[in-house]
Amino acid sequence: MDRIKQLIEKQFEEHRIVFWYDDAATYRIDLDSMDLPGINKVFVDNNEFSLKYQILIQEPKEKFLLYFTCPKPEIQDNWLADLLLANTEIKIDPISMILAELGWGREYQDIVKEHEYFFKSAKRIAAIKKIHNRKESLPRTKWMMLGVITSTEARWDEVLMSLFEELAKGSTEQFDLIKKCGLDSWLWIQIHKLLGYKNKPATIKDLCLEIFGAAYNSALDKAHSLDQEAIYLLKRFKDHVRYRKAFRELSRQCSEWLGIEQDLQLRDLKDITDIDYFELIEQKILSELTQSIGRETIGLIEVERTIRRRMLSHWYDDFSHEYGALESAANLRHLMNTLDISVYSFDEGIQKYLNQFYKLDFQYRKFIYHYQKANQPKLLNELYEDIENRYLNSFLFPLSIAFTGQIKNMESYKSQVITPQSEFWKKEISPYLEANKKIFVIISDALRYEIGSELMSQIRQEDRYEAELGACLGMLPSYTQLGMAALLPHKQISITPDASVEVDGISSKGSEYRRKILNLHTKERSLLLKASEVLSRNSDESKKLYRDYDVIYVYQNRIDALGDDLTTESQVFEAVESAIVEIIEILRKLTSGNANNIVITTDHGFLYQHRALEDSDFLSDSDVSGNVLYRHRRFILGTDLKSNAALMHFSSKQLGLNGDIEVMLPLANQRMKRQGSGSRYVHGGASLQEIVVPIIRVNKKRVSDVEFVDVEILSTSGRIISTGQLVVKLYQRDPVNDKMQPVTLRAGIYSQSGDLISEEKTINFDYSSDNPRDREFQCSLVLSTKAEQANNQQIVLKLEKPIPGTNKYQFYKSETYTLRRAFSSDFEV
């Protein structure tokens, strides 16, 4: 009775007089007991004339419910016909009650009657009532009903994607409900119209299989039975965050049903580079690239181009480390084939390292890092062996032999190319103090030159940060205590018998002694901090702390901490990645505390090889005679030292040190065994990787200096599209560099009403070539069946760019065209 009462009161929200014909008097007793405040209940029984007088003359503003226990008479026999036509009638049959509850007119009664099961659920009624404006078309209303059932927007593609998701889960709950509601036949008719699907019997599983097959065949320019709209649906399903898991499961199943693995055996790399419907395609491309790089049948440019195109693949993130390893392997091989690693003088070795050689260390580091992180290391094993052999045997060892051969006979360890590390304070710090400027120094233990180069590039990519990379000649032996001491103000440095280091007679071991030495030269205005202490402070705390100091040293120890430990040395390249991230975060923290001038450097570099060393790779230092004070993996300290082994012998004076300590260093990249010590990661010797020390000078600017590349839609000869696709050139105006960042755009064609009428393509504009022609991209967009409705109208090519942190896009650029073509030749009616 409450529901009937609500329906009656609902009618009086818009009408003063409501007629109720109940010829069986079914609700007479209910109406007698029903409380309807403000409404006059009138039981009509041959009193029409007096009632009409009462309603119109006596009480013209009162509300009346006129209840009849007789059938509704024909208009010509109805004495109250004028009142009925001017007001409304309530019907309490199930269909009418549903219509009344929804607030829908009689034009929807056939939908309610045909799909009555849908409206038996109060939850479904509430859901559709919330989204229906009571003026929707009948087809639109049915899509809304399907949207309620599938818990999606009332759009055909959203409904189908939800049903695909259900299929992936092995459930039929939603589609069973669609059948119970009598909407399945209508849905299949719409799918036929939209996608061209006409298989009998029609099932969601069969439709899914057909779509995957059509998309794959279309990408290979093979015939298929579905309309292009079906392929666009699969692309939306593939790229939709909500359906990621479902897409992957259906992709796996369909790849088996369609025999994709067998078909891929017949395909060349170029045939499948832009297809990503199946994970097997990614695996095929990776396998082909790996083999081609190994056989050297593919060039570096082609490798990079292929990987760039795969970066847009659905599966790329799953295999990003495999691709990273392949790109580094191709780069390393290219460098090995093009560089002359001969060295004829000490300074030539340093100059070549600064210009080119460091890139080989960089590519090797990146390869090993990605190889270790890859989900499919077995795929890369053979290539790894090749890269390891080439790097060690064709680069690192011969270069080290040639370079240390130049050092061996040097009377004095110095260079005309770069200044000694011992002059760091004089060259890098004193000029700021003399100009009354505050200077911050970040010292990252074992940040070798090739890491510094990458760090410099990443700093420059930060907005308002400028960075310049320089270098100095690291101390010998290249170990932490000596390198750290060289970065302090001093007149002389000496090594003690236990390998500790004194600066002007003061121990430099540990932060307290280093602070003491700094404050002696800055009148107590120096501050030493650990990286963690910088990162833990907010902006206000930092400003307050730094205000009273002129020199602030910040120490970071991520790389050397892992590398110098036998149990973790294999993780050193992973430590490099995290060290770079942390240094940039330290920079942000320092500049938020008003730091404008920052120098980043290190104590020494290092050597690393991923393959474990054989016994034959180690030097024997057992025949070293004299007073041996300290033995290290890469050097020996003592007095009156002599040896027949492959060791170089230097006095402290030759190395720019004070005292009588002598130093022996191995030639090349060889090590000396030490119990409990690692051997793959080492430093202390005289290789270029150990002694070329980076110095990065950083300044924070006041104005933004990072831009994104601009992309233009190049003008074409005409603005009329008369075929089934639009081919247009997109041009990236400037090459990408540290300050000119790449941009990703989405391209699509839209009707005047804003409907997408073509496929969508996502394009990365990250071209770094100086040649303008290399920065052109030919974009081809195939029209969908929806384009037929826009024929002989203006349509819009629209470029959009992603909004960071969201799945949404914003307008970038557009170009208008006129669509004028005969669709009947393409689309089945």
C-alpha positions in Angstrom: 0.0 0.0 0.0 2.9 2.4 0.7 4.1 2.0 -2.9 0.5 2.9 -4.2 0.4 5.9 -1.9 3.8 7.1 -3.2 2.6 6.7 -6.8 -0.6 8.7 -6.0 1.4 11.5 -4.3 3.9 11.6 -7.2 1.0 12.3 -9.6 -0.1 15.3 -7.5 3.3 16.9 -7.8 2.3 18.0 -11.3 -1.5 17.7 -11.3 -4.5 19.0 -9.2 -7.0 16.3 -10.3 -6.1 12.6 -10.6 -8.5 10.0 -12.1 -8.5 6.3 -10.9 -10.6 3.7 -12.7 -10.7 0.5 -10.7 -13.7 -1.4 -12.2 -13.1 -4.5 -10.0 -12.9 -2.3 -6.8 -9.7 -4.1 -6.0 -8.2 -1.2 -4.0 -11.4 0.2 -2.5 -10.7 -0.9 1.0 -7.0 0.2 0.7 -8.1 3.7 -0.4 -10.5 4.0 2.5 -7.7 3.5 5.0 -5.1 5.4 3.1 -4.0 8.7 4.6 -3.5 11.4 1.9 -3.0 14.8 3.6 -4.1 17.7 1.4 -5.9 15.5 -1.1 -9.7 15.0 -1.3 -10.6 11.4 -1.9 -13.9 11.3 -3.8 -15.7 8.0 -4.7 -17.6 8.8 -7.9 -21.0 7.2 -8.2 -23.4 9.1 -10.6 -22.5 12.4 -9.0 -20.4 13.8 -11.9 -22.3 17.1 -12.3 -22.2 18.1 -8.6 -18.6 17.0 -8.4 -17.6 19.1 -11.4 -19.2 22.1 -9.8 -17.4 21.5 -6.6 -14.0 21.1 -8.3 -14.2 24.0 -10.7 -16.4 26.5 -8.8 -16.4 25.8 -5.1 -12.9 24.5 -4.6 -10.8 25.5 -7.6 -7.4 25.2 -5.8 -8.0 21.9 -3.9 -6.6 18.6 -5.0 -9.0 15.7 -5.9 -8.5 12.0 -6.3 -11.5 10.8 -8.2 -12.0 7.0 -7.7 -14.3 5.0 -10.0 -15.5 1.4 -9.5 -16.6 1.2 -13.1 -14.7 0.8 -16.4 -13.4 4.0 -18.0 -16.1 5.2 -20.4 -15.4 6.4 -23.9 -14.6 10.0 -24.3 -18.1 10.9 -25.8 -19.8 9.1 -22.9 -17.6 10.6 -20.2 -19.2 13.6 -18.4 -15.7 14.5 -16.9 -13.8 14.2 -20.2 -12.6 17.8 -20.2 -11.2 17.4 -16.6 -9.6 14.1 -17.5 -7.9 15.5 -20.6 -6.6 18.5 -18.7 -5.2 16.4 -15.9 -4.0 12.8 -15.5 -5.0 9.3 -14.8 -3.3 6.8 -12.5 -3.1 3.1 -13.4 -2.2 0.6 -10.7 -1.4 -2.3 -13.0 2.3 -3.6 -12.7 3.5 -1.8 -15.9 1.9 1.4 -15.0 3.2 1.3 -11.5 6.7 0.8 -12.9 6.3 3.7 -15.3 4.9 5.9 -12.5 7.8 5.0 -10.2 10.3 5.9 -12.9 8.4 9.0 -13.9 8.3 7.8 -17.5 5.5 8.4 -20.0 3.3 5.9 -21.7 5.7 5.9 -24.7 8.0 3.6 -22.6 5.4 1.0 -21.7 6.4 -1.4 -24.4 10.0 -1.4 -23.2 8.8 -2.0 -19.6 6.4 -4.8 -20.7 8.9 -6.5 -23.0 11.8 -6.4 -20.4 9.7 -6.6 -17.3 12.2 -8.8 -15.5 14.7 -5.9 -15.6 12.3 -3.8 -13.6 11.6 -6.4 -10.9 14.8 -5.3 -9.1 14.4 -2.1 -7.0 18.2 -1.7 -7.3 18.1 -1.7 -11.1 15.1 0.7 -11.1 17.0 3.1 -8.9 20.1 2.9 -11.1 18.3 3.6 -14.4 16.2 6.3 -12.8 19.4 8.1 -11.8 20.7 8.3 -15.3 17.5 8.5 -17.4 16.1 12.0 -18.2 12.7 10.7 -19.2 13.3 12.0 -22.7 15.7 9.4 -23.9 15.2 7.5 -27.2 14.1 3.9 -27.0 17.4 2.5 -28.2 19.3 4.8 -25.8 17.1 3.5 -23.0 18.0 -0.1 -23.8 21.7 0.8 -23.8 21.1 2.3 -20.4 19.5 -0.9 -19.2 22.5 -2.8 -20.4 24.8 -0.3 -18.8 23.0 -0.9 -15.4 23.4 -4.7 -15.8 27.1 -4.5 -16.6 27.8 -1.6 -14.2 29.2 0.6 -17.0 28.4 3.7 -18.9 25.4 3.4 -21.2 27.7 2.9 -24.3 27.9 -0.1 -26.5 31.7 -0.3 -26.3 31.6 -0.1 -22.5 28.9 -2.8 -22.3 30.9 -5.2 -24.6 34.2 -4.6 -22.7 32.4 -5.5 -19.5 31.1 -8.7 -21.0 34.6 -9.5 -22.3 35.9 -9.0 -18.7 33.2 -11.4 -17.5 34.3 -13.9 -20.2 37.9 -13.6 -19.0 36.8 -14.5 -15.4 35.0 -17.6 -16.7 31.6 -16.2 -15.6 28.3 -15.7 -17.4 26.3 -13.9 -14.7 25.9 -10.6 -16.6 24.9 -12.2 -19.9 22.6 -14.6 -18.1 20.8 -11.5 -16.7 20.7 -9.9 -20.1 18.9 -12.9 -21.4 16.5 -13.0 -18.5 15.7 -9.4 -19.2 15.0 -10.2 -22.8 17.8 -7.9 -24.1 20.0 -10.5 -25.7 18.4 -10.6 -29.2 18.3 -6.8 -29.4 22.0 -6.7 -28.3 23.1 -9.1 -31.0 21.2 -7.1 -33.7 23.1 -4.0 -32.5 26.5 -5.8 -32.5 25.8 -6.9 -36.1 25.1 -3.3 -37.1 28.1 -1.9 -35.2 30.8 -4.5 -35.9 29.6 -6.6 -38.8 29.5 -9.7 -36.6 26.9 -12.2 -37.9 28.0 -15.7 -36.7 25.3 -18.1 -35.7 25.0 -19.1 -32.9 26.3 -15.8 -31.6 28.2 -15.9 -28.3 30.5 -13.5 -26.4 33.3 -16.0 -26.6 32.9 -16.4 -30.4 32.7 -12.6 -30.8 35.9 -12.1 -28.8 37.7 -14.7 -30.9 36.5 -13.1 -34.1 37.7 -9.6 -33.0 41.1 -10.8 -32.0 41.5 -12.6 -35.3 40.3 -9.7 -37.3 42.6 -7.2 -35.5 45.6 -9.5 -36.1 44.7 -10.1 -39.8 44.0 -6.4 -40.4 47.5 -5.5 -39.0 49.0 -7.9 -41.5 46.8 -6.6 -44.4 44.9 -9.9 -44.5 41.2 -10.2 -45.2 38.8 -10.5 -42.2 35.0 -10.5 -41.8 34.4 -7.7 -39.3 34.1 -4.0 -39.7 36.9 -1.7 -38.7 34.9 -0.6 -35.6 35.6 -4.1 -34.1 39.3 -3.5 -34.2 38.9 -0.1 -32.6 36.9 -1.8 -29.9 39.8 -4.2 -29.2 42.3 -1.3 -29.0 40.1 0.5 -26.5 39.8 -2.7 -24.5 43.5 -3.3 -24.7 44.4 0.2 -23.5 41.7 0.6 -20.8 43.2 0.5 -17.3 40.1 -1.3 -15.8 40.3 -4.1 -18.3 44.0 -4.7 -18.4 43.9 -8.1 -16.6 40.9 -9.2 -18.7 42.5 -8.3 -21.9 45.6 -10.2 -21.1 43.7 -13.3 -20.2 41.6 -13.2 -23.3 44.7 -12.4 -25.4 46.4 -15.5 -24.0 43.4 -17.7 -24.7 42.8 -16.3 -28.2 46.5 -16.7 -29.2 46.1 -20.4 -28.5 42.8 -20.8 -30.4 44.0 -18.8 -33.4 47.4 -20.5 -33.6 49.3 -17.3 -33.3 52.6 -18.9 -32.3 52.6 -21.1 -35.5 51.7 -18.1 -37.6 54.5 -16.0 -36.2 57.1 -18.5 -37.4 56.3 -17.2 -40.9 56.6 -13.5 -40.1 59.6 -11.2 -40.4 60.4 -8.6 -37.8 59.2 -5.8 -40.0 55.7 -7.4 -40.4 54.9 -7.3 -36.7 56.7 -4.4 -35.3 53.5 -2.3 -34.8 51.3 -5.2 -33.6 50.7 -5.8 -29.8 47.5 -7.9 -29.5 49.4 -10.9 -28.2 52.3 -11.3 -25.8 53.8 -13.9 -28.2 54.4 -11.0 -30.6 56.6 -9.2 -28.0 58.5 -12.4 -27.4 59.0 -13.0 -31.1 60.3 -9.4 -31.6 62.7 -9.8 -28.6 63.9 -13.1 -29.9 64.5 -11.7 -33.4 66.3 -8.6 -32.1 68.5 -10.7 -29.8 69.5 -13.0 -32.6 70.1 -10.2 -35.1 72.2 -8.2 -32.6 74.2 -11.4 -31.8 74.8 -12.1 -35.5 75.4 -8.4 -36.2 72.8 -8.5 -39.0 70.9 -5.4 -37.8 72.3 -1.9 -37.4 72.1 0.3 -34.3 69.6 2.7 -36.0 67.2 -0.1 -36.8 67.5 -1.5 -33.3 66.7 1.9 -31.8 63.9 2.5 -34.2 62.3 -0.9 -33.4 62.5 -0.3 -29.7 61.0 3.2 -30.0 58.0 1.7 -31.8 57.6 -1.0 -29.2 57.6 1.5 -26.4 53.9 2.1 -27.3 53.2 -1.7 -27.0 50.8 -2.9 -24.3 53.4 -5.4 -23.2 56.4 -3.0 -23.2 56.6 -2.5 -19.4 56.8 -6.2 -18.9 59.9 -6.4 -21.1 61.4 -3.0 -20.6 64.6 -4.4 -19.1 65.0 -6.9 -22.0 64.7 -4.0 -24.5 67.0 -1.9 -22.4 69.6 -4.6 -22.4 69.3 -5.1 -26.2 69.6 -1.4 -26.9 72.7 -1.1 -24.7 74.2 -4.2 -26.3 73.7 -2.7 -29.8 75.2 0.6 -28.7 78.2 -1.1 -27.1 78.9 -3.2 -30.2 78.6 -0.2 -32.4 81.1 1.7 -30.2 83.4 -1.3 -30.2 83.3 -1.4 -34.0 83.9 2.3 -34.5 86.3 3.4 -31.7 90.1 3.2 -31.8 91.2 2.3 -28.3 94.9 2.7 -28.9 96.6 5.1 -26.5 100.0 6.7 -27.2 100.3 9.0 -24.2 98.9 9.6 -20.7 97.0 12.7 -21.7 95.7 11.1 -24.9 94.2 8.3 -22.9 92.5 10.8 -20.6 91.2 12.9 -23.5 89.9 9.9 -25.4 88.2 8.7 -22.2 86.5 12.1 -21.7 85.4 12.2 -25.3 84.4 8.6 -26.1 85.7 5.7 -24.0 83.4 6.4 -21.0 80.4 5.6 -23.3 81.5 2.0 -23.4 81.5 1.8 -19.6 78.1 3.5 -19.6 76.6 1.0 -22.1 78.1 -2.0 -20.3 76.7 -0.8 -17.0 73.3 -0.3 -18.5 73.4 -3.7 -20.2 74.3 -5.5 -17.0 71.7 -3.6 -15.0 68.9 -4.5 -17.4 70.2 -8.1 -17.8 70.0 -8.5 -14.0 66.5 -7.0 -13.9 65.1 -8.8 -16.9 62.2 -11.2 -16.5 63.6 -13.4 -19.2 67.4 -13.6 -18.5 67.6 -16.9 -20.4 66.7 -15.0 -23.6 69.8 -12.8 -23.1 72.3 -15.4 -21.8 74.1 -15.9 -25.0 74.3 -12.2 -25.8 75.5 -11.6 -22.2 78.4 -13.9 -22.7 79.3 -12.1 -25.9 79.0 -8.6 -24.3 81.1 -9.7 -21.3 83.8 -11.1 -23.5 83.9 -8.1 -25.8 83.9 -5.5 -22.9 86.6 -7.3 -21.0 88.8 -8.7 -23.7 88.5 -6.2 -26.5 88.1 -3.0 -24.4 88.8 -3.0 -20.7 91.9 -5.1 -20.6 93.7 -3.8 -23.7 92.8 -0.2 -22.8 94.1 -0.6 -19.3 97.3 -2.2 -20.5 97.9 0.6 -23.0 97.0 3.4 -20.5 98.9 2.0 -17.4 101.8 1.4 -19.8 101.9 5.2 -20.2 101.7 5.8 -16.4 104.4 3.3 -15.5 107.4 5.4 -16.6 106.0 8.8 -15.6 108.3 10.8 -13.4 105.4 12.8 -12.0 101.7 11.8 -11.9 100.0 14.8 -13.5 98.1 15.8 -16.6 98.0 18.7 -18.9 94.3 17.9 -19.8 92.7 18.0 -16.3 93.7 19.4 -13.0 94.6 17.2 -10.1 91.9 16.3 -7.5 94.1 17.8 -4.8 93.4 21.2 -6.2 89.6 20.8 -5.8 89.3 23.3 -3.0 91.4 25.9 -4.7 89.7 25.5 -8.1 86.1 24.8 -7.2 85.4 26.2 -3.7 87.7 29.2 -3.0 86.2 31.3 -5.9 82.8 31.2 -4.2 84.2 32.1 -0.8 86.2 34.9 -2.2 83.0 36.3 -3.8 81.1 35.9 -0.5 78.8 33.2 -2.0 77.6 30.1 -0.2 78.7 26.8 -1.8 77.2 23.3 -1.4 79.3 20.2 -2.2 77.7 16.7 -2.7 80.3 13.9 -2.5 79.0 10.6 -3.7 81.4 7.8 -3.0 82.5 6.0 -6.2 80.5 8.1 -8.6 82.7 7.4 -11.6 82.8 9.7 -14.7 80.3 7.8 -16.9 77.8 7.9 -14.0 78.5 11.6 -13.6 77.7 12.1 -17.3 74.3 10.5 -16.9 73.6 12.4 -13.7 74.5 15.7 -15.4 72.0 14.9 -18.2 69.3 14.0 -15.8 69.9 17.2 -13.7 69.6 19.3 -16.9 66.2 17.7 -17.6 65.0 19.1 -14.3 63.2 22.5 -14.7 65.4 25.5 -13.8 68.5 23.4 -13.3 71.7 24.0 -15.3 74.6 21.6 -15.0 78.0 21.4 -16.5 80.3 18.3 -16.5 84.0 18.6 -15.9 86.7 16.3 -14.6 89.8 16.1 -12.4 92.6 13.6 -12.1 91.9 11.4 -9.1 94.5 10.5 -6.5 96.7 7.4 -6.6 96.0 5.0 -5.0 92.4 5.6 -5.9 90.8 4.7 -2.6 88.3 6.4 -0.3 90.4 7.9 2.4 92.8 9.5 0.0 90.2 10.7 -2.4 88.1 12.2 0.4 91.1 14.0 1.9 92.0 15.5 -1.5 88.6 17.3 -1.5 89.4 19.1 1.7 91.4 22.4 2.0 95.1 21.5 2.6 98.7 22.3 1.9 99.9 18.7 2.0 98.5 15.2 2.2 100.3 12.1 3.5 99.4 8.5 3.8 100.1 6.8 7.2 101.3 3.2 7.5 97.8 1.8 8.1 96.6 3.5 4.9 94.8 6.3 6.8 95.3 9.8 5.4 96.5 13.0 7.2 95.8 16.5 5.9 98.4 19.0 7.2 99.2 16.6 10.0 95.5 16.1 11.0 93.7 12.8 10.5 91.0 13.1 7.9 89.2 9.8 8.8 85.6 10.3 9.7 83.2 13.3 9.6 84.4 14.9 12.9 88.0 15.2 11.6 86.9 16.4 8.2 84.6 19.0 9.9 87.6 20.2 11.9 89.8 20.6 8.8 87.1 22.5 7.0 86.4 24.8 9.9 90.1 25.7 10.2 89.9 27.2 6.7 86.4 28.8 7.0 86.4 30.3 10.5 83.9 27.7 11.8 81.5 28.3 9.0 81.5 24.8 7.5 78.8 22.1 7.9 79.0 18.4 7.2 75.9 16.4 6.6 74.9 12.9 5.6 72.5 12.5 2.7 69.8 11.2 5.0 70.1 14.4 7.1 69.4 16.6 4.1 66.5 14.5 2.9 64.8 14.5 6.3 64.5 18.3 6.6 61.8 20.4 5.2 62.4 23.8 3.4 62.1 26.0 6.5 64.3 23.7 8.6 66.9 23.7 5.8 67.0 27.5 5.4 67.4 28.0 9.1 70.2 25.4 9.2 72.2 26.6 6.2 71.9 30.3 7.0 75.0 30.5 9.2 77.4 28.5 7.0 79.4 29.2 3.9 80.4 25.7 3.0 78.1 22.7 3.3 79.5 19.2 2.5 76.9 16.5 1.9 78.2 12.8 1.8 76.3 10.0 0.0 77.5 6.4 0.1 75.2 4.2 -1.9 77.5 2.9 -4.6 80.6 2.1 -2.7 78.6 0.7 0.3 77.2 -2.1 -1.9 80.2 -2.5 -4.3 82.8 -2.8 -1.6 81.0 -5.7 0.1 81.6 -9.3 -1.1 77.9 -10.2 -0.5 76.5 -7.3 -2.4 79.1 -6.3 -5.0 76.9 -7.8 -7.8 74.2 -5.2 -7.0 76.5 -2.2 -7.6 74.8 -1.1 -10.9 71.4 -1.2 -9.2 73.0 1.0 -6.5 74.1 3.5 -9.2 70.5 3.9 -10.4 69.2 4.6 -6.9 72.2 6.9 -6.2 71.3 9.1 -9.2 67.7 9.3 -8.1 68.7 10.2 -4.5 71.2 12.9 -5.6 68.5 14.6 -7.7 66.3 14.5 -4.6 69.1 16.0 -2.5 69.5 18.7 -5.1 65.8 19.6 -4.8 66.1 19.6 -1.0 69.1 21.8 -1.1 67.7 24.3 -3.5 64.5 24.5 -1.5 66.8 25.6 1.3 68.1 28.5 -0.8 71.1 26.6 -2.3 72.0 28.1 -5.7 75.6 27.0 -6.2 76.2 23.3 -6.0 79.2 21.1 -6.9 78.9 17.3 -7.2 82.0 15.1 -7.2 83.4 11.9 -5.8 86.5 10.4 -4.2 87.3 7.8 -6.9 85.8 5.7 -9.6 85.8 1.9 -9.9 86.2 -1.1 -12.1 83.5 -3.7 -12.4 83.0 -6.9 -14.3 79.9 -9.0 -13.8 81.6 -12.3 -14.6 83.4 -13.9 -11.6 87.2 -13.8 -12.0 89.2 -17.0 -12.5 92.3 -17.7 -10.5 94.4 -16.8 -13.6 92.9 -13.3 -13.5 94.7 -12.5 -10.2 98.2 -11.2 -9.7 100.4 -12.7 -7.1 102.0 -10.2 -4.7 103.8 -12.8 -2.7 107.2 -12.0 -4.2 107.0 -8.3 -3.1 109.9 -7.6 -0.8 110.6 -4.8 1.6 108.6 -3.4 4.4 104.9 -4.1 3.3 102.6 -2.0 5.5 99.2 -2.5 3.8 97.9 -4.8 1.1 94.8 -4.0 -1.0 93.1 -5.6 -4.0 94.5 -2.9 -6.2 97.6 -1.5 -4.4 100.3 -2.2 -1.8 101.8 0.4 0.6 105.2 0.2 2.3 108.8 1.3 2.2 111.8 -0.1 0.4 109.4 -2.1 -1.8 110.7 -4.3 -4.7 108.9 -6.8 -6.9 109.3 -8.8 -10.0 105.5 -9.0 -10.5 103.5 -6.9 -13.0 103.4 -4.0 -10.6 104.1 -0.3 -11.0 106.3 1.4 -8.3 105.8 5.0 -7.2 107.2 7.2 -4.4 104.9 9.5 -2.5 106.6 12.5 -4.2 105.8 11.2 -7.6 102.1 10.9 -6.6 102.0 14.4 -5.2 102.0 13.2 -1.6 104.0 14.0 1.4 106.1 11.4 3.3 108.1 8.3 2.5 105.4 5.8 1.8 105.9 3.9 -1.5 103.0 2.6 -3.6 102.8 -0.4 -5.9 99.9 -0.7 -8.4 99.1 -3.5 -10.8 99.2 -2.9 -14.6 95.9 -3.1 -16.5 92.8 -4.0 -14.6 94.2 -6.9 -12.6 93.5 -7.6 -9.0 95.4 -9.1 -6.0 93.5 -11.7 -3.9 92.4 -10.7 -0.4 90.6 -13.1 1.9 86.9 -12.1 2.4 87.0 -9.3 -0.2 85.1 -9.0 -3.4 86.9 -9.0 -6.7 84.4 -8.0 -9.3 84.1 -4.4 -7.9 87.4 -2.8 -7.2 89.2 0.5 -7.0 92.5 1.7 -5.8 94.4 1.3 -9.1 95.3 3.5 -12.0 92.7 2.6 -14.7 90.9 5.4 -16.4 87.6 4.2 -14.8 89.2 4.7 -11.3 91.1 8.0 -11.7 89.0 10.2 -14.1 86.8 11.9 -11.5 83.7 13.8 -12.5 83.0 17.4 -11.3 79.4 18.6 -11.9 78.7 22.2 -11.4 75.0 22.9 -10.8 73.1 26.2 -10.7 69.4 26.8 -9.9 67.8 29.4 -12.2 64.9 31.7 -11.3 62.9 31.1 -14.5 61.7 27.9 -16.2 64.1 26.6 -18.8 62.5 23.2 -19.8 60.3 23.1 -22.8 58.4 20.3 -24.6 59.0 19.8 -28.3 56.4 21.4 -30.6 54.6 19.2 -33.2 53.0 20.6 -36.3 50.4 19.2 -38.6 52.0 19.8 -42.0 49.9 21.3 -44.7 48.7 19.0 -47.5 47.7 19.7 -51.0 44.0 19.4 -50.3 41.6 19.4 -47.4 39.2 16.8 -48.8 39.3 13.1 -47.7 37.9 10.9 -50.4 39.3 7.5 -49.3 38.9 5.3 -46.2 41.8 6.9 -44.4 43.7 10.1 -43.7 47.4 10.2 -44.2 49.1 13.3 -42.7 52.7 14.3 -41.8 53.4 15.4 -38.3 56.6 17.3 -37.8 58.6 17.7 -34.6 60.1 21.2 -34.9 63.2 20.8 -32.6 65.4 17.8 -31.7 65.1 16.4 -28.2 67.8 17.3 -25.7 68.2 17.8 -22.0 66.2 21.0 -22.0 63.8 20.2 -24.9 61.7 17.3 -23.7 59.8 14.7 -25.8 56.0 14.7 -25.9 53.5 11.9 -26.4 50.4 12.7 -28.5 47.2 10.9 -29.3 45.7 11.4 -32.8 42.2 10.8 -34.0 39.5 12.1 -36.4 36.3 13.5 -35.0 32.9 14.5 -36.4 31.4 18.0 -35.8 29.4 16.6 -32.9 32.6 15.3 -31.2 32.3 11.6 -32.0 35.5 9.7 -32.8 35.1 8.4 -36.3 38.6 6.8 -36.8 41.1 4.7 -35.1 43.3 6.4 -32.5 47.1 6.3 -32.5 49.5 7.3 -29.8 52.8 8.7 -31.0 56.0 9.4 -29.2 57.8 12.5 -30.5 61.3 12.0 -29.1 63.4 12.4 -32.2 66.9 13.7 -31.4 68.2 14.0 -34.9 69.4 17.4 -36.2 68.1 16.5 -39.6 64.5 17.9 -40.0 63.4 15.0 -42.2 64.3 12.5 -39.5 61.7 14.3 -37.3 58.8 13.7 -39.6 56.1 11.1 -38.8 53.6 9.9 -41.4 50.4 9.2 -39.5 47.7 7.1 -41.2 44.3 7.0 -39.6 41.7 4.6 -40.9 38.0 5.7 -40.7 35.4 3.7 -38.9 31.8 2.9 -40.0 30.7 6.0 -37.9 32.4 8.2 -40.5 29.4 7.5 -42.9 27.2 9.7 -40.8 29.7 12.6 -41.3 30.0 12.3 -45.1 29.9 15.7 -46.9 30.7 17.4 -43.6 33.7 19.0 -42.0 35.7 16.7 -39.8 38.6 17.4 -37.4 42.0 15.8 -37.0 42.7 16.3 -33.4 45.9 15.9 -31.5 45.7 15.5 -27.7 48.4 15.2 -25.0 48.0 13.3 -21.7 47.3 15.1 -18.5 50.1 14.0 -16.1 48.9 11.7 -13.3 45.6 10.9 -15.0 44.2 8.7 -17.7 42.8 11.8 -19.5 43.9 13.9 -22.4 43.8 17.6 -23.2 43.5 19.4 -26.5 46.8 20.1 -28.3 46.2 21.0 -32.0 43.7 20.3 -34.7 43.2 20.6 -38.5 39.8 20.6 -40.3 39.1 18.5 -43.4 36.0 17.8 -45.5 34.9 14.2 -45.8 33.5 13.4 -49.3 33.4 9.8 -50.3 31.2 6.9 -51.4 30.9 4.7 -48.3 28.8 2.1 -50.0 31.9 0.7 -51.6 33.5 0.0 -48.2 30.7 -0.9 -45.7 28.1 -3.6 -45.9 24.6 -2.1 -45.3 
